[in-house]
Amino acid sequence: MDFKLDAHDREVFQTDEVIHRPNEHAYTRITELRCLTGQRHPKTSVVYEFPISEGDPCSPVPRPESAEIYRK
């Protein structure tokens, strides 16, 4: 995943803490950070998540090798 942090000069940016957008946008998820912590502030920050094809996968892959890593 590639992440882009963005700040906004308003208290609330979106209706929910996390919104998944798998189709109509280049990013797949947007998270408003202050919603997760319960903070109140006149400004807010959001994180956009963009899929990338290289690097380690961000989501767990259910397979024996993954289970062995978890056990360690």
Predicted model as a PDB file, atoms N, CA, C, CB and O in Angstrom, pLDDT in the B-factor column:
MODEL        1                                                                  
ATOM      1  N   MET A   1       0.842  -1.181   0.000  1.00 83.00           N  
ATOM      2  CA  MET A   1       0.000   0.000   0.000  1.00 83.00           C  
ATOM      3  C   MET A   1       0.880   1.235   0.000  1.00 83.00           C  
ATOM      4  CB  MET A   1      -0.954   0.003   1.212  1.00 83.00           C  
ATOM      5  O   MET A   1       1.995   1.231   0.522  1.00 83.00           O  
ATOM      6  N   ASP A   2       0.365   2.266  -0.584  1.00 88.00           N  
ATOM      7  CA  ASP A   2       0.995   3.578  -0.533  1.00 88.00           C  
ATOM      8  C   ASP A   2       0.001   4.490   0.179  1.00 88.00           C  
ATOM      9  CB  ASP A   2       1.373   4.120  -1.984  1.00 88.00           C  
ATOM     10  O   ASP A   2      -1.204   4.396  -0.058  1.00 88.00           O  
ATOM     11  N   PHE A   3       0.487   5.364   1.042  1.00 91.00           N  
ATOM     12  CA  PHE A   3      -0.379   6.201   1.866  1.00 91.00           C  
ATOM     13  C   PHE A   3      -0.112   7.674   1.593  1.00 91.00           C  
ATOM     14  CB  PHE A   3      -0.174   5.890   3.356  1.00 91.00           C  
ATOM     15  O   PHE A   3       1.036   8.083   1.420  1.00 91.00           O  
ATOM     16  N   LYS A   4      -1.173   8.465   1.555  1.00 94.00           N  
ATOM     17  CA  LYS A   4      -1.056   9.914   1.397  1.00 94.00           C  
ATOM     18  C   LYS A   4      -1.821  10.565   2.546  1.00 94.00           C  
ATOM     19  CB  LYS A   4      -1.605  10.392  -0.006  1.00 94.00           C  
ATOM     20  O   LYS A   4      -3.023  10.349   2.703  1.00 94.00           O  
ATOM     21  N   LEU A   5      -1.123  11.354   3.338  1.00 94.00           N  
ATOM     22  CA  LEU A   5      -1.732  12.080   4.454  1.00 94.00           C  
ATOM     23  C   LEU A   5      -2.127  13.470   3.969  1.00 94.00           C  
ATOM     24  CB  LEU A   5      -0.756  12.171   5.676  1.00 94.00           C  
ATOM     25  O   LEU A   5      -1.364  14.132   3.266  1.00 94.00           O  
ATOM     26  N   ASP A   6      -3.326  13.905   4.349  1.00 94.00           N  
ATOM     27  CA  ASP A   6      -3.833  15.205   3.914  1.00 94.00           C  
ATOM     28  C   ASP A   6      -4.552  15.871   5.081  1.00 94.00           C  
ATOM     29  CB  ASP A   6      -4.786  15.056   2.689  1.00 94.00           C  
ATOM     30  O   ASP A   6      -5.319  15.220   5.790  1.00 94.00           O  
ATOM     31  N   ALA A   7      -4.311  17.158   5.284  1.00 94.00           N  
ATOM     32  CA  ALA A   7      -4.958  17.923   6.352  1.00 94.00           C  
ATOM     33  C   ALA A   7      -6.013  18.840   5.749  1.00 94.00           C  
ATOM     34  CB  ALA A   7      -3.915  18.747   7.160  1.00 94.00           C  
ATOM     35  O   ALA A   7      -5.875  19.307   4.619  1.00 94.00           O  
ATOM     36  N   HIS A   8      -7.078  19.092   6.526  1.00 93.00           N  
ATOM     37  CA  HIS A   8      -8.179  19.933   6.058  1.00 93.00           C  
ATOM     38  C   HIS A   8      -8.550  20.942   7.138  1.00 93.00           C  
ATOM     39  CB  HIS A   8      -9.410  19.071   5.673  1.00 93.00           C  
ATOM     40  O   HIS A   8      -8.556  20.623   8.327  1.00 93.00           O  
ATOM     41  N   ASP A   9      -8.855  22.153   6.712  1.00 94.00           N  
ATOM     42  CA  ASP A   9      -9.232  23.235   7.629  1.00 94.00           C  
ATOM     43  C   ASP A   9     -10.721  23.189   7.963  1.00 94.00           C  
ATOM     44  CB  ASP A   9      -8.877  24.596   7.019  1.00 94.00           C  
ATOM     45  O   ASP A   9     -11.438  24.177   7.802  1.00 94.00           O  
ATOM     46  N   ARG A  10     -11.166  22.042   8.426  1.00 91.00           N  
ATOM     47  CA  ARG A  10     -12.538  21.895   8.891  1.00 91.00           C  
ATOM     48  C   ARG A  10     -12.571  20.767   9.921  1.00 91.00           C  
ATOM     49  CB  ARG A  10     -13.517  21.608   7.699  1.00 91.00           C  
ATOM     50  O   ARG A  10     -11.701  19.896   9.931  1.00 91.00           O  
ATOM     51  N   GLU A  11     -13.572  20.794  10.776  1.00 89.00           N  
ATOM     52  CA  GLU A  11     -13.618  19.844  11.888  1.00 89.00           C  
ATOM     53  C   GLU A  11     -13.937  18.419  11.437  1.00 89.00           C  
ATOM     54  CB  GLU A  11     -14.644  20.294  12.902  1.00 89.00           C  
ATOM     55  O   GLU A  11     -13.388  17.458  11.975  1.00 89.00           O  
ATOM     56  N   VAL A  12     -14.815  18.286  10.458  1.00 90.00           N  
ATOM     57  CA  VAL A  12     -15.218  16.965   9.969  1.00 90.00           C  
ATOM     58  C   VAL A  12     -15.025  16.929   8.459  1.00 90.00           C  
ATOM     59  CB  VAL A  12     -16.704  16.643  10.350  1.00 90.00           C  
ATOM     60  O   VAL A  12     -15.421  17.859   7.757  1.00 90.00           O  
ATOM     61  N   PHE A  13     -14.414  15.853   7.958  1.00 91.00           N  
ATOM     62  CA  PHE A  13     -14.173  15.731   6.517  1.00 91.00           C  
ATOM     63  C   PHE A  13     -15.158  14.769   5.853  1.00 91.00           C  
ATOM     64  CB  PHE A  13     -12.743  15.261   6.263  1.00 91.00           C  
ATOM     65  O   PHE A  13     -15.609  15.022   4.736  1.00 91.00           O  
ATOM     66  N   GLN A  14     -15.495  13.666   6.531  1.00 91.00           N  
ATOM     67  CA  GLN A  14     -16.374  12.665   5.929  1.00 91.00           C  
ATOM     68  C   GLN A  14     -17.366  12.145   6.962  1.00 91.00           C  
ATOM     69  CB  GLN A  14     -15.552  11.500   5.341  1.00 91.00           C  
ATOM     70  O   GLN A  14     -17.247  12.438   8.152  1.00 91.00           O  
ATOM     71  N   THR A  15     -18.339  11.378   6.503  1.00 85.00           N  
ATOM     72  CA  THR A  15     -19.432  10.941   7.374  1.00 85.00           C  
ATOM     73  C   THR A  15     -19.061   9.807   8.316  1.00 85.00           C  
ATOM     74  CB  THR A  15     -20.590  10.518   6.543  1.00 85.00           C  
ATOM     75  O   THR A  15     -19.704   9.644   9.353  1.00 85.00           O  
ATOM     76  N   ASP A  16     -18.040   9.016   7.987  1.00 87.00           N  
ATOM     77  CA  ASP A  16     -17.636   7.874   8.804  1.00 87.00           C  
ATOM     78  C   ASP A  16     -16.122   7.871   8.987  1.00 87.00           C  
ATOM     79  CB  ASP A  16     -18.105   6.550   8.162  1.00 87.00           C  
ATOM     80  O   ASP A  16     -15.391   8.557   8.272  1.00 87.00           O  
ATOM     81  N   GLU A  17     -15.669   7.079   9.966  1.00 91.00           N  
ATOM     82  CA  GLU A  17     -14.232   7.006  10.240  1.00 91.00           C  
ATOM     83  C   GLU A  17     -13.455   6.491   9.041  1.00 91.00           C  
ATOM     84  CB  GLU A  17     -13.969   6.115  11.442  1.00 91.00           C  
ATOM     85  O   GLU A  17     -12.437   7.066   8.657  1.00 91.00           O  
ATOM     86  N   VAL A  18     -13.940   5.405   8.450  1.00 92.00           N  
ATOM     87  CA  VAL A  18     -13.274   4.761   7.320  1.00 92.00           C  
ATOM     88  C   VAL A  18     -14.298   4.543   6.215  1.00 92.00           C  
ATOM     89  CB  VAL A  18     -12.613   3.411   7.745  1.00 92.00           C  
ATOM     90  O   VAL A  18     -15.391   4.033   6.459  1.00 92.00           O  
ATOM     91  N   ILE A  19     -13.934   4.933   5.001  1.00 90.00           N  
ATOM     92  CA  ILE A  19     -14.798   4.711   3.850  1.00 90.00           C  
ATOM     93  C   ILE A  19     -13.992   3.957   2.798  1.00 90.00           C  
ATOM     94  CB  ILE A  19     -15.356   6.063   3.280  1.00 90.00           C  
ATOM     95  O   ILE A  19     -12.918   4.403   2.393  1.00 90.00           O  
ATOM     96  N   HIS A  20     -14.512   2.819   2.360  1.00 88.00           N  
ATOM     97  CA  HIS A  20     -13.870   2.012   1.323  1.00 88.00           C  
ATOM     98  C   HIS A  20     -14.395   2.453  -0.035  1.00 88.00           C  
ATOM     99  CB  HIS A  20     -14.128   0.490   1.549  1.00 88.00           C  
ATOM    100  O   HIS A  20     -15.600   2.616  -0.225  1.00 88.00           O  
ATOM    101  N   ARG A  21     -13.490   2.642  -0.961  1.00 84.00           N  
ATOM    102  CA  ARG A  21     -13.857   3.077  -2.312  1.00 84.00           C  
ATOM    103  C   ARG A  21     -13.135   2.184  -3.328  1.00 84.00           C  
ATOM    104  CB  ARG A  21     -13.497   4.593  -2.537  1.00 84.00           C  
ATOM    105  O   ARG A  21     -12.155   2.615  -3.935  1.00 84.00           O  
ATOM    106  N   PRO A  22     -13.601   0.961  -3.516  1.00 78.00           N  
ATOM    107  CA  PRO A  22     -12.868   0.024  -4.367  1.00 78.00           C  
ATOM    108  C   PRO A  22     -12.970   0.266  -5.868  1.00 78.00           C  
ATOM    109  CB  PRO A  22     -13.337  -1.331  -4.087  1.00 78.00           C  
ATOM    110  O   PRO A  22     -12.197  -0.318  -6.627  1.00 78.00           O  
ATOM    111  N   ASN A  23     -13.895   1.105  -6.318  1.00 79.00           N  
ATOM    112  CA  ASN A  23     -14.103   1.183  -7.762  1.00 79.00           C  
ATOM    113  C   ASN A  23     -13.882   2.556  -8.380  1.00 79.00           C  
ATOM    114  CB  ASN A  23     -15.467   0.747  -8.072  1.00 79.00           C  
ATOM    115  O   ASN A  23     -13.135   2.671  -9.352  1.00 79.00           O  
ATOM    116  N   GLU A  24     -14.497   3.580  -7.855  1.00 79.00           N  
ATOM    117  CA  GLU A  24     -14.545   4.856  -8.583  1.00 79.00           C  
ATOM    118  C   GLU A  24     -13.380   5.801  -8.318  1.00 79.00           C  
ATOM    119  CB  GLU A  24     -15.800   5.556  -8.249  1.00 79.00           C  
ATOM    120  O   GLU A  24     -13.332   6.882  -8.904  1.00 79.00           O  
ATOM    121  N   HIS A  25     -12.441   5.426  -7.452  1.00 83.00           N  
ATOM    122  CA  HIS A  25     -11.305   6.287  -7.131  1.00 83.00           C  
ATOM    123  C   HIS A  25      -9.992   5.531  -7.276  1.00 83.00           C  
ATOM    124  CB  HIS A  25     -11.437   6.845  -5.711  1.00 83.00           C  
ATOM    125  O   HIS A  25      -9.972   4.300  -7.291  1.00 83.00           O  
ATOM    126  N   ALA A  26      -8.906   6.269  -7.382  1.00 87.00           N  
ATOM    127  CA  ALA A  26      -7.582   5.631  -7.445  1.00 87.00           C  
ATOM    128  C   ALA A  26      -7.207   5.020  -6.103  1.00 87.00           C  
ATOM    129  CB  ALA A  26      -6.511   6.649  -7.875  1.00 87.00           C  
ATOM    130  O   ALA A  26      -6.467   4.038  -6.047  1.00 87.00           O  
ATOM    131  N   TYR A  27      -7.717   5.601  -5.023  1.00 89.00           N  
ATOM    132  CA  TYR A  27      -7.438   5.049  -3.694  1.00 89.00           C  
ATOM    133  C   TYR A  27      -8.549   4.079  -3.303  1.00 89.00           C  
ATOM    134  CB  TYR A  27      -7.304   6.186  -2.634  1.00 89.00           C  
ATOM    135  O   TYR A  27      -9.672   4.174  -3.799  1.00 89.00           O  
ATOM    136  N   THR A  28      -8.227   3.146  -2.411  1.00 89.00           N  
ATOM    137  CA  THR A  28      -9.206   2.123  -2.032  1.00 89.00           C  
ATOM    138  C   THR A  28      -9.852   2.376  -0.684  1.00 89.00           C  
ATOM    139  CB  THR A  28      -8.552   0.778  -2.015  1.00 89.00           C  
ATOM    140  O   THR A  28     -10.891   1.793  -0.372  1.00 89.00           O  
ATOM    141  N   ARG A  29      -9.244   3.246   0.122  1.00 91.00           N  
ATOM    142  CA  ARG A  29      -9.817   3.515   1.442  1.00 91.00           C  
ATOM    143  C   ARG A  29      -9.330   4.883   1.896  1.00 91.00           C  
ATOM    144  CB  ARG A  29      -9.424   2.402   2.478  1.00 91.00           C  
ATOM    145  O   ARG A  29      -8.214   5.300   1.586  1.00 91.00           O  
ATOM    146  N   ILE A  30     -10.200   5.577   2.643  1.00 92.00           N  
ATOM    147  CA  ILE A  30      -9.832   6.856   3.242  1.00 92.00           C  
ATOM    148  C   ILE A  30     -10.251   6.806   4.712  1.00 92.00           C  
ATOM    149  CB  ILE A  30     -10.510   8.071   2.486  1.00 92.00           C  
ATOM    150  O   ILE A  30     -11.378   6.437   5.040  1.00 92.00           O  
ATOM    151  N   THR A  31      -9.330   7.180   5.579  1.00 93.00           N  
ATOM    152  CA  THR A  31      -9.561   7.122   7.021  1.00 93.00           C  
ATOM    153  C   THR A  31      -9.382   8.515   7.619  1.00 93.00           C  
ATOM    154  CB  THR A  31      -8.598   6.105   7.698  1.00 93.00           C  
ATOM    155  O   THR A  31      -8.373   9.178   7.377  1.00 93.00           O  
ATOM    156  N   GLU A  32     -10.361   8.947   8.393  1.00 92.00           N  
ATOM    157  CA  GLU A  32     -10.248  10.222   9.109  1.00 92.00           C  
ATOM    158  C   GLU A  32      -9.733   9.911  10.515  1.00 92.00           C  
ATOM    159  CB  GLU A  32     -11.638  10.991   9.158  1.00 92.00           C  
ATOM    160  O   GLU A  32     -10.437   9.312  11.328  1.00 92.00           O  
ATOM    161  N   LEU A  33      -8.517  10.320  10.783  1.00 87.00           N  
ATOM    162  CA  LEU A  33      -7.806   9.880  11.984  1.00 87.00           C  
ATOM    163  C   LEU A  33      -8.444  10.332  13.289  1.00 87.00           C  
ATOM    164  CB  LEU A  33      -6.406  10.373  11.937  1.00 87.00           C  
ATOM    165  O   LEU A  33      -8.479   9.551  14.239  1.00 87.00           O  
ATOM    166  N   ARG A  34      -8.943  11.540  13.377  1.00 84.00           N  
ATOM    167  CA  ARG A  34      -9.493  12.034  14.641  1.00 84.00           C  
ATOM    168  C   ARG A  34     -10.715  11.231  15.079  1.00 84.00           C  
ATOM    169  CB  ARG A  34      -9.864  13.508  14.513  1.00 84.00           C  
ATOM    170  O   ARG A  34     -11.023  11.167  16.269  1.00 84.00           O  
ATOM    171  N   CYS A  35     -11.410  10.617  14.121  1.00 83.00           N  
ATOM    172  CA  CYS A  35     -12.563   9.781  14.460  1.00 83.00           C  
ATOM    173  C   CYS A  35     -12.137   8.534  15.229  1.00 83.00           C  
ATOM    174  CB  CYS A  35     -13.320   9.380  13.193  1.00 83.00           C  
ATOM    175  O   CYS A  35     -12.876   8.051  16.087  1.00 83.00           O  
ATOM    176  N   LEU A  36     -10.960   8.018  14.927  1.00 82.00           N  
ATOM    177  CA  LEU A  36     -10.473   6.811  15.586  1.00 82.00           C  
ATOM    178  C   LEU A  36     -10.007   7.076  17.007  1.00 82.00           C  
ATOM    179  CB  LEU A  36      -9.347   6.207  14.788  1.00 82.00           C  
ATOM    180  O   LEU A  36     -10.041   6.179  17.850  1.00 82.00           O  
ATOM    181  N   THR A  37      -9.572   8.299  17.281  1.00 82.00           N  
ATOM    182  CA  THR A  37      -9.035   8.638  18.608  1.00 82.00           C  
ATOM    183  C   THR A  37     -10.027   9.384  19.484  1.00 82.00           C  
ATOM    184  CB  THR A  37      -7.790   9.469  18.460  1.00 82.00           C  
ATOM    185  O   THR A  37      -9.830   9.486  20.695  1.00 82.00           O  
ATOM    186  N   GLY A  38     -11.102   9.912  18.878  1.00 81.00           N  
ATOM    187  CA  GLY A  38     -12.079  10.688  19.640  1.00 81.00           C  
ATOM    188  C   GLY A  38     -11.665  12.131  19.873  1.00 81.00           C  
ATOM    189  O   GLY A  38     -12.311  12.844  20.640  1.00 81.00           O  
ATOM    190  N   GLN A  39     -10.602  12.567  19.223  1.00 82.00           N  
ATOM    191  CA  GLN A  39     -10.133  13.943  19.401  1.00 82.00           C  
ATOM    192  C   GLN A  39     -11.107  14.943  18.791  1.00 82.00           C  
ATOM    193  CB  GLN A  39      -8.748  14.118  18.777  1.00 82.00           C  
ATOM    194  O   GLN A  39     -11.819  14.636  17.834  1.00 82.00           O  
ATOM    195  N   ARG A  40     -11.125  16.134  19.356  1.00 86.00           N  
ATOM    196  CA  ARG A  40     -11.915  17.237  18.813  1.00 86.00           C  
ATOM    197  C   ARG A  40     -10.963  18.380  18.527  1.00 86.00           C  
ATOM    198  CB  ARG A  40     -13.056  17.680  19.797  1.00 86.00           C  
ATOM    199  O   ARG A  40     -10.184  18.788  19.388  1.00 86.00           O  
ATOM    200  N   HIS A  41     -11.034  18.893  17.302  1.00 89.00           N  
ATOM    201  CA  HIS A  41     -10.126  19.948  16.863  1.00 89.00           C  
ATOM    202  C   HIS A  41     -10.772  20.648  15.673  1.00 89.00           C  
ATOM    203  CB  HIS A  41      -8.709  19.375  16.490  1.00 89.00           C  
ATOM    204  O   HIS A  41     -11.542  20.021  14.946  1.00 89.00           O  
ATOM    205  N   PRO A  42     -10.480  21.933  15.454  1.00 92.00           N  
ATOM    206  CA  PRO A  42     -11.090  22.634  14.312  1.00 92.00           C  
ATOM    207  C   PRO A  42     -10.548  22.178  12.948  1.00 92.00           C  
ATOM    208  CB  PRO A  42     -10.869  24.125  14.460  1.00 92.00           C  
ATOM    209  O   PRO A  42     -11.095  22.547  11.909  1.00 92.00           O  
ATOM    210  N   LYS A  43      -9.486  21.384  12.953  1.00 92.00           N  
ATOM    211  CA  LYS A  43      -8.932  20.840  11.713  1.00 92.00           C  
ATOM    212  C   LYS A  43      -8.916  19.317  11.816  1.00 92.00           C  
ATOM    213  CB  LYS A  43      -7.493  21.398  11.440  1.00 92.00           C  
ATOM    214  O   LYS A  43      -9.017  18.759  12.909  1.00 92.00           O  
ATOM    215  N   THR A  44      -8.787  18.652  10.669  1.00 92.00           N  
ATOM    216  CA  THR A  44      -8.757  17.192  10.673  1.00 92.00           C  
ATOM    217  C   THR A  44      -7.747  16.682   9.657  1.00 92.00           C  
ATOM    218  CB  THR A  44     -10.153  16.619  10.374  1.00 92.00           C  
ATOM    219  O   THR A  44      -7.361  17.399   8.733  1.00 92.00           O  
ATOM    220  N   SER A  45      -7.323  15.436   9.837  1.00 93.00           N  
ATOM    221  CA  SER A  45      -6.392  14.782   8.917  1.00 93.00           C  
ATOM    222  C   SER A  45      -7.008  13.486   8.415  1.00 93.00           C  
ATOM    223  CB  SER A  45      -5.027  14.509   9.603  1.00 93.00           C  
ATOM    224  O   SER A  45      -7.701  12.776   9.145  1.00 93.00           O  
ATOM    225  N   VAL A  46      -6.736  13.201   7.155  1.00 94.00           N  
ATOM    226  CA  VAL A  46      -7.206  11.958   6.564  1.00 94.00           C  
ATOM    227  C   VAL A  46      -6.028  11.249   5.896  1.00 94.00           C  
ATOM    228  CB  VAL A  46      -8.348  12.224   5.543  1.00 94.00           C  
ATOM    229  O   VAL A  46      -5.050  11.878   5.495  1.00 94.00           O  
ATOM    230  N   VAL A  47      -6.146   9.937   5.788  1.00 94.00           N  
ATOM    231  CA  VAL A  47      -5.137   9.130   5.105  1.00 94.00           C  
ATOM    232  C   VAL A  47      -5.806   8.402   3.953  1.00 94.00           C  
ATOM    233  CB  VAL A  47      -4.454   8.123   6.082  1.00 94.00           C  
ATOM    234  O   VAL A  47      -6.803   7.705   4.140  1.00 94.00           O  
ATOM    235  N   TYR A  48      -5.253   8.568   2.764  1.00 93.00           N  
ATOM    236  CA  TYR A  48      -5.709   7.849   1.576  1.00 93.00           C  
ATOM    237  C   TYR A  48      -4.809   6.631   1.395  1.00 93.00           C  
ATOM    238  CB  TYR A  48      -5.687   8.770   0.298  1.00 93.00           C  
ATOM    239  O   TYR A  48      -3.594   6.737   1.556  1.00 93.00           O  
ATOM    240  N   GLU A  49      -5.382   5.484   1.066  1.00 91.00           N  
ATOM    241  CA  GLU A  49      -4.620   4.258   0.822  1.00 91.00           C  
ATOM    242  C   GLU A  49      -4.726   3.897  -0.657  1.00 91.00           C  
ATOM    243  CB  GLU A  49      -5.136   3.085   1.719  1.00 91.00           C  
ATOM    244  O   GLU A  49      -5.817   3.755  -1.208  1.00 91.00           O  
ATOM    245  N   PHE A  50      -3.563   3.755  -1.278  1.00 90.00           N  
ATOM    246  CA  PHE A  50      -3.483   3.408  -2.695  1.00 90.00           C  
ATOM    247  C   PHE A  50      -2.847   2.031  -2.849  1.00 90.00           C  
ATOM    248  CB  PHE A  50      -2.675   4.474  -3.482  1.00 90.00           C  
ATOM    249  O   PHE A  50      -1.810   1.772  -2.237  1.00 90.00           O  
ATOM    250  N   PRO A  51      -3.430   1.145  -3.640  1.00 84.00           N  
ATOM    251  CA  PRO A  51      -2.792  -0.162  -3.865  1.00 84.00           C  
ATOM    252  C   PRO A  51      -1.562  -0.006  -4.752  1.00 84.00           C  
ATOM    253  CB  PRO A  51      -3.791  -1.158  -4.507  1.00 84.00           C  
ATOM    254  O   PRO A  51      -1.536   0.829  -5.656  1.00 84.00           O  
ATOM    255  N   ILE A  52      -0.554  -0.813  -4.486  1.00 83.00           N  
ATOM    256  CA  ILE A  52       0.633  -0.867  -5.343  1.00 83.00           C  
ATOM    257  C   ILE A  52       0.951  -2.337  -5.610  1.00 83.00           C  
ATOM    258  CB  ILE A  52       1.860  -0.127  -4.677  1.00 83.00           C  
ATOM    259  O   ILE A  52       0.556  -3.213  -4.839  1.00 83.00           O  
ATOM    260  N   SER A  53       1.652  -2.599  -6.682  1.00 79.00           N  
ATOM    261  CA  SER A  53       1.899  -3.989  -7.077  1.00 79.00           C  
ATOM    262  C   SER A  53       3.200  -4.552  -6.518  1.00 79.00           C  
ATOM    263  CB  SER A  53       1.918  -4.094  -8.576  1.00 79.00           C  
ATOM    264  O   SER A  53       3.394  -5.768  -6.547  1.00 79.00           O  
ATOM    265  N   GLU A  54       4.095  -3.711  -6.011  1.00 83.00           N  
ATOM    266  CA  GLU A  54       5.337  -4.239  -5.472  1.00 83.00           C  
ATOM    267  C   GLU A  54       5.362  -4.153  -3.949  1.00 83.00           C  
ATOM    268  CB  GLU A  54       6.524  -3.490  -6.060  1.00 83.00           C  
ATOM    269  O   GLU A  54       4.561  -3.436  -3.350  1.00 83.00           O  
ATOM    270  N   GLY A  55       6.282  -4.885  -3.326  1.00 75.00           N  
ATOM    271  CA  GLY A  55       6.398  -4.862  -1.876  1.00 75.00           C  
ATOM    272  C   GLY A  55       5.616  -5.989  -1.220  1.00 75.00           C  
ATOM    273  O   GLY A  55       4.998  -6.814  -1.893  1.00 75.00           O  
ATOM    274  N   ASP A  56       5.655  -6.006   0.096  1.00 71.00           N  
ATOM    275  CA  ASP A  56       4.945  -7.030   0.862  1.00 71.00           C  
ATOM    276  C   ASP A  56       3.447  -6.765   0.870  1.00 71.00           C  
ATOM    277  CB  ASP A  56       5.475  -7.089   2.297  1.00 71.00           C  
ATOM    278  O   ASP A  56       3.029  -5.607   0.886  1.00 71.00           O  
ATOM    279  N   PRO A  57       2.630  -7.815   0.859  1.00 67.00           N  
ATOM    280  CA  PRO A  57       1.184  -7.609   0.938  1.00 67.00           C  
ATOM    281  C   PRO A  57       0.784  -7.061   2.305  1.00 67.00           C  
ATOM    282  CB  PRO A  57       0.441  -8.922   0.658  1.00 67.00           C  
ATOM    283  O   PRO A  57       1.379  -7.414   3.323  1.00 67.00           O  
ATOM    284  N   CYS A  58      -0.226  -6.198   2.319  1.00 69.00           N  
ATOM    285  CA  CYS A  58      -0.692  -5.595   3.578  1.00 69.00           C  
ATOM    286  C   CYS A  58      -1.722  -6.455   4.286  1.00 69.00           C  
ATOM    287  CB  CYS A  58      -1.280  -4.224   3.315  1.00 69.00           C  
ATOM    288  O   CYS A  58      -1.884  -6.343   5.501  1.00 69.00           O  
ATOM    289  N   SER A  59      -2.412  -7.298   3.566  1.00 67.00           N  
ATOM    290  CA  SER A  59      -3.443  -8.125   4.168  1.00 67.00           C  
ATOM    291  C   SER A  59      -2.899  -9.530   4.383  1.00 67.00           C  
ATOM    292  CB  SER A  59      -4.713  -8.155   3.288  1.00 67.00           C  
ATOM    293  O   SER A  59      -2.128 -10.024   3.560  1.00 67.00           O  
ATOM    294  N   PRO A  60      -3.289 -10.182   5.476  1.00 64.00           N  
ATOM    295  CA  PRO A  60      -2.818 -11.539   5.703  1.00 64.00           C  
ATOM    296  C   PRO A  60      -3.336 -12.495   4.632  1.00 64.00           C  
ATOM    297  CB  PRO A  60      -3.243 -12.019   7.082  1.00 64.00           C  
ATOM    298  O   PRO A  60      -4.465 -12.371   4.157  1.00 64.00           O  
ATOM    299  N   VAL A  61      -2.500 -13.432   4.271  1.00 68.00           N  
ATOM    300  CA  VAL A  61      -2.869 -14.448   3.292  1.00 68.00           C  
ATOM    301  C   VAL A  61      -3.009 -15.765   4.054  1.00 68.00           C  
ATOM    302  CB  VAL A  61      -1.800 -14.558   2.124  1.00 68.00           C  
ATOM    303  O   VAL A  61      -2.019 -16.260   4.592  1.00 68.00           O  
ATOM    304  N   PRO A  62      -4.213 -16.348   4.116  1.00 79.00           N  
ATOM    305  CA  PRO A  62      -4.407 -17.581   4.884  1.00 79.00           C  
ATOM    306  C   PRO A  62      -3.784 -18.789   4.184  1.00 79.00           C  
ATOM    307  CB  PRO A  62      -5.899 -17.828   5.115  1.00 79.00           C  
ATOM    308  O   PRO A  62      -4.382 -19.373   3.279  1.00 79.00           O  
ATOM    309  N   ARG A  63      -2.597 -19.148   4.606  1.00 85.00           N  
ATOM    310  CA  ARG A  63      -1.895 -20.308   4.061  1.00 85.00           C  
ATOM    311  C   ARG A  63      -0.957 -20.848   5.139  1.00 85.00           C  
ATOM    312  CB  ARG A  63      -1.103 -19.937   2.756  1.00 85.00           C  
ATOM    313  O   ARG A  63      -0.693 -20.145   6.115  1.00 85.00           O  
ATOM    314  N   PRO A  64      -0.455 -22.046   4.999  1.00 90.00           N  
ATOM    315  CA  PRO A  64       0.385 -22.643   6.041  1.00 90.00           C  
ATOM    316  C   PRO A  64       1.611 -21.794   6.403  1.00 90.00           C  
ATOM    317  CB  PRO A  64       0.841 -24.009   5.596  1.00 90.00           C  
ATOM    318  O   PRO A  64       1.981 -21.716   7.574  1.00 90.00           O  
ATOM    319  N   GLU A  65       2.237 -21.163   5.415  1.00 86.00           N  
ATOM    320  CA  GLU A  65       3.411 -20.328   5.700  1.00 86.00           C  
ATOM    321  C   GLU A  65       3.051 -19.152   6.597  1.00 86.00           C  
ATOM    322  CB  GLU A  65       4.032 -19.817   4.398  1.00 86.00           C  
ATOM    323  O   GLU A  65       3.821 -18.782   7.484  1.00 86.00           O  
ATOM    324  N   SER A  66       1.891 -18.569   6.367  1.00 80.00           N  
ATOM    325  CA  SER A  66       1.440 -17.440   7.190  1.00 80.00           C  
ATOM    326  C   SER A  66       1.159 -17.900   8.615  1.00 80.00           C  
ATOM    327  CB  SER A  66       0.176 -16.790   6.581  1.00 80.00           C  
ATOM    328  O   SER A  66       1.491 -17.199   9.571  1.00 80.00           O  
ATOM    329  N   ALA A  67       0.554 -19.068   8.762  1.00 85.00           N  
ATOM    330  CA  ALA A  67       0.259 -19.612  10.091  1.00 85.00           C  
ATOM    331  C   ALA A  67       1.558 -19.875  10.860  1.00 85.00           C  
ATOM    332  CB  ALA A  67      -0.571 -20.919   9.973  1.00 85.00           C  
ATOM    333  O   ALA A  67       1.619 -19.652  12.069  1.00 85.00           O  
ATOM    334  N   GLU A  68       2.589 -20.345  10.166  1.00 88.00           N  
ATOM    335  CA  GLU A  68       3.873 -20.606  10.806  1.00 88.00           C  
ATOM    336  C   GLU A  68       4.529 -19.300  11.278  1.00 88.00           C  
ATOM    337  CB  GLU A  68       4.807 -21.353   9.837  1.00 88.00           C  
ATOM    338  O   GLU A  68       5.088 -19.250  12.374  1.00 88.00           O  
ATOM    339  N   ILE A  69       4.466 -18.281  10.485  1.00 85.00           N  
ATOM    340  CA  ILE A  69       4.990 -16.962  10.882  1.00 85.00           C  
ATOM    341  C   ILE A  69       4.241 -16.458  12.101  1.00 85.00           C  
ATOM    342  CB  ILE A  69       4.871 -15.939   9.718  1.00 85.00           C  
ATOM    343  O   ILE A  69       4.856 -15.917  13.020  1.00 85.00           O  
ATOM    344  N   TYR A  70       2.930 -16.625  12.129  1.00 83.00           N  
ATOM    345  CA  TYR A  70       2.123 -16.184  13.266  1.00 83.00           C  
ATOM    346  C   TYR A  70       2.527 -16.936  14.546  1.00 83.00           C  
ATOM    347  CB  TYR A  70       0.619 -16.399  12.970  1.00 83.00           C  
ATOM    348  O   TYR A  70       2.626 -16.334  15.615  1.00 83.00           O  
ATOM    349  N   ARG A  71       2.760 -18.249  14.432  1.00 88.00           N  
ATOM    350  CA  ARG A  71       3.145 -19.043  15.591  1.00 88.00           C  
ATOM    351  C   ARG A  71       4.481 -18.579  16.181  1.00 88.00           C  
ATOM    352  CB  ARG A  71       3.228 -20.516  15.209  1.00 88.00           C  
ATOM    353  O   ARG A  71       4.675 -18.648  17.395  1.00 88.00           O  
ATOM    354  N   LYS A  72       5.390 -18.112  15.343  1.00 89.00           N  
ATOM    355  CA  LYS A  72       6.704 -17.640  15.828  1.00 89.00           C  
ATOM    356  C   LYS A  72       6.530 -16.384  16.637  1.00 89.00           C  
ATOM    357  CB  LYS A  72       7.676 -17.383  14.657  1.00 89.00           C  
ATOM    358  O   LYS A  72       7.510 -15.829  17.133  1.00 89.00           O  
TER     359      LYS A  72                                                      
ENDMDL                                                                          
END                                                                             
